[in-house]
Amino acid sequence: MSEPMLQAQIDAAKAYEALFVSSLFGEWAPKVADAAQIRPGQRVLDVACGTGVLAREAASRTGPTGSVAGLDPNIGMLSVAKELTPAVDWHQGVAESLPFPDDSFDAVVSQFGLMFFTDRAQALREMLRVLTPRGRLAVAVWDSLDNTPAYAAEVALLERVAGRQAADALRAPFVLGDRSELAALFSGAGVSSVEVTSEHGTAHFPSVRVMVEADLRGWLPVMGVFLAEEQIARMLEEAEPVLAPYVTADGMVVFDSPAHIVTGRKS
Ligand SMILES: C[S@@+](CC[C@H](N)C(=O)[O-])C[C@H]1O[C@@H](n2cnc3c(N)ncnc32)[C@H](O)[C@@H]1O
């Protein structure tokens, strides 16, 4: 990868960490770590670790006698993760082909990555392969767009302003929201004792502008969608009234962002 491309990925990952992790993803790390029952001394793998929020939570629980590895294909994400927490063992790779021996982790965790994997069932089979026989799998995915009305409103506005392809890129994180389809995906991949727990979450963005810019400039390009500046300007203007129901007295955008946490074991 050329130096400017690498720098662009690192800048995008820094923006992801600053804008999305504190507003949306951060609160889920303790919930997923609880679901995986991570304890001192364990070996833990975080798949699709991004900038490492869940790996950091895992490391705080395994303590010095345990170990944590984080894996992600995106070199910019890994670079930020490494800078924040050098002690974790960071790996570049994909979930569908994990670079670890069989039975090497007591817990395998992943949050908000499964929807983007090219082959979800293969990724789950790989997570099971590297899990010890008594190990625990915990994977979080967003609930459906219907249960996340603020994003549903933003997606509808984006479809009006920029068309179907752009709107689909913002719909993508919510495609695994159906609980029974989710359970069938895990069971079909060979996961045993599958349990799907739906939990409340609350997103907190500093303003409508920050939320919409994060989505349009920070997320859409990751999905291969680049809007024209006039489209971004129109979105920023029209999003103010559309998202007004979620704006608090101090200008923050606060809304329900529920998710499912799937737990399971190796059979
Ligand atoms: C929305 S981010 C979530 C990151 C992190 N888990 C968090 O909670 O902040 C989705 C992550 O999935 C990663 N990803 C996409 N495809 C992947 C694959 N095939 N295998 C592993 N990770 C993948 C992306 O690079 C990105 O870092």
Ligand as a Chemical Component Dictionary entry (heavy atoms), coordinates in Angstrom:
data_LIG
# 
_chem_comp.id                   LIG 
_chem_comp.type                 NON-POLYMER 
_chem_comp.pdbx_formal_charge   0 
_chem_comp.three_letter_code    LIG 
# 
loop_
_chem_comp_atom.comp_id 
_chem_comp_atom.atom_id 
_chem_comp_atom.alt_atom_id 
_chem_comp_atom.type_symbol 
_chem_comp_atom.charge 
_chem_comp_atom.model_Cartn_x 
_chem_comp_atom.model_Cartn_y 
_chem_comp_atom.model_Cartn_z 
_chem_comp_atom.pdbx_ordinal 
LIG C1  C1  C 0  -18.131 -1.330  12.494 1  
LIG S1  S1  S 1  -16.463 -1.862  12.652 2  
LIG C2  C2  C 0  -16.469 -2.554  14.311 3  
LIG C3  C3  C 0  -15.093 -2.518  14.923 4  
LIG C4  C4  C 0  -14.993 -2.843  16.402 5  
LIG N1  N1  N 0  -15.364 -4.209  16.675 6  
LIG C5  C5  C 0  -15.750 -1.861  17.258 7  
LIG O1  O1  O 0  -16.648 -2.277  18.002 8  
LIG O2  O2  O -1 -15.445 -0.652  17.216 9  
LIG C6  C6  C 0  -16.416 -3.307  11.625 10 
LIG C7  C7  C 0  -15.028 -3.898  11.479 11 
LIG O3  O3  O 0  -15.123 -5.115  10.726 12 
LIG C8  C8  C 0  -13.925 -5.262  10.019 13 
LIG N2  N2  N 0  -14.084 -6.291  8.982  14 
LIG C9  C9  C 0  -14.704 -6.171  7.784  15 
LIG N3  N3  N 0  -14.626 -7.340  7.112  16 
LIG C10 C10 C 0  -13.946 -8.212  7.902  17 
LIG C11 C11 C 0  -13.568 -9.584  7.775  18 
LIG N4  N4  N 0  -13.860 -10.286 6.681  19 
LIG N5  N5  N 0  -12.901 -10.161 8.786  20 
LIG C12 C12 C 0  -12.620 -9.458  9.918  21 
LIG N6  N6  N 0  -12.960 -8.166  10.094 22 
LIG C13 C13 C 0  -13.626 -7.552  9.103  23 
LIG C14 C14 C 0  -13.664 -3.855  9.488  24 
LIG O4  O4  O 0  -12.341 -3.653  9.049  25 
LIG C15 C15 C 0  -14.037 -3.004  10.696 26 
LIG O5  O5  O 0  -12.914 -2.736  11.508 27 
# 
loop_
_chem_comp_bond.comp_id 
_chem_comp_bond.atom_id_1 
_chem_comp_bond.atom_id_2 
_chem_comp_bond.value_order 
_chem_comp_bond.pdbx_ordinal 
LIG C1  S1  SING 1  
LIG S1  C2  SING 2  
LIG S1  C6  SING 3  
LIG C2  C3  SING 4  
LIG C3  C4  SING 5  
LIG C4  N1  SING 6  
LIG C4  C5  SING 7  
LIG C5  O1  DOUB 8  
LIG C5  O2  SING 9  
LIG C6  C7  SING 10 
LIG C7  O3  SING 11 
LIG C7  C15 SING 12 
LIG O3  C8  SING 13 
LIG C8  N2  SING 14 
LIG C8  C14 SING 15 
LIG N2  C9  SING 16 
LIG N2  C13 SING 17 
LIG C9  N3  DOUB 18 
LIG N3  C10 SING 19 
LIG C10 C11 SING 20 
LIG C10 C13 DOUB 21 
LIG C11 N4  SING 22 
LIG C11 N5  DOUB 23 
LIG N5  C12 SING 24 
LIG C12 N6  DOUB 25 
LIG N6  C13 SING 26 
LIG C14 O4  SING 27 
LIG C14 C15 SING 28 
LIG C15 O5  SING 29 
# 
